[in-house]
Amino acid sequence: MELERIVKSEYSEEFDRLRKNRMATSYFKYGPIKTNYGEGLISALENLEIRLKKYRETGNKEFLVDIANFAMIEYLYPSLENTYFDSESHGTGLKGTTIKDLENL
């Protein structure tokens, strides 16, 4: 199947495994995200930004796993007002030149 072929080269099951393990560990270490983030006790966005900075400083890919989890938490319990999901409005493109851009030259 085409989707399976694409997912095999364009997706990381290991990344998901690491991410899920850390979410389970965090549940026991810090408590449920519904309480911590849903009630505004912790900011997912602030923690995401801190870890992005640490990744840039150290190159430790564990911070990327944390960033993905904080992005998911922000998705589930948004800290911004009037959040929405609109896949049609693609607010930003990619920075850089893609292989598809080069093919179309």
N, C-alpha and C positions, 0 to 999 in steps of 0.2 A: 504494500500500500504506500502511496506517495507521502502521506502524513508521517508514517513511521520512519521512512527514509530521511525526511527533512528533520524530524525530531532527533534522530540518531546523531546527526551532524551539527545541529543548531541549538541543542538543549543539553543541560547538565543534570542528570538524575542525582549525581553525588551532591551537587549544590543544594538541591531540594532536601536530600537526606540530612545534610548538615544543618540546614535551616530548620527543619522540623524537630530535630533533636534538641536544638537550642531553645526552641519555643517550649518544648516539654520541660526542659531543665529550668527555664525561667519561671514557669508556672509554679514549680515547687520552691524556687528560690525567692521570688518576688510576689507571687499571688496572681490571681486572674487578671488578664488584660482588660476585661470589661470594667473592673473596678479601678485599676491603676490608670488607664488611659480614658476609658469611658466617662469617668468622674473627674478627669482633669488633674489627677495627682501627679502624673508624669507626662512630659511632652515627647511624643515620638519624633516630631520634626527636629527638636533641639538635639536629641540623642543621635538621630541620623546625621545631622551636620557635624557633630563632634566626631563621629566615627569616620566620616568621609575625610575629614582633616587628618585623623590618625592614620588612615590608609595611605594617604598621600605622603605622610611623613615616614612611615615605616615599611610600606609594601606588604604588610601582613594581610593576607586575603580573608582571614577570619572577620575582619571589619566589613568586608563586602557582604558576608552572610548576615551580619548584624544589620547592615544598611537595608538589605532586602526585607528583613523582619520588621524593622521600624517603618518601612514604606507600607508593608501590609497592614500593620497596626494603624497607621494614619488613615489608610483606606477604610478600615473597619470602624474606626472611631476618630473621624476627622476633627482636627482642632480649629480649622478655619470655618467661618460661616459660609453658608450657601455653596457648599461643595457639590460637584456633579461629575458625572462621567459622560463624555460625548466623544465617541470615537470618530465622528465625522469632521470635527473642527480642527484636528491635528495642529495645535497651537505652535509647535516648533518642529523644525526639521532636524536632521543630523548635522553636526558640525563636521566638515570635511567633505571629501569626494568619495562617493561609493563606486563600486565596480559597475553598477548599473548606469551611473552618470558617465563613466568613461566609455562604456559600450555605446551610449547614445551620442557621443561626440562625432 
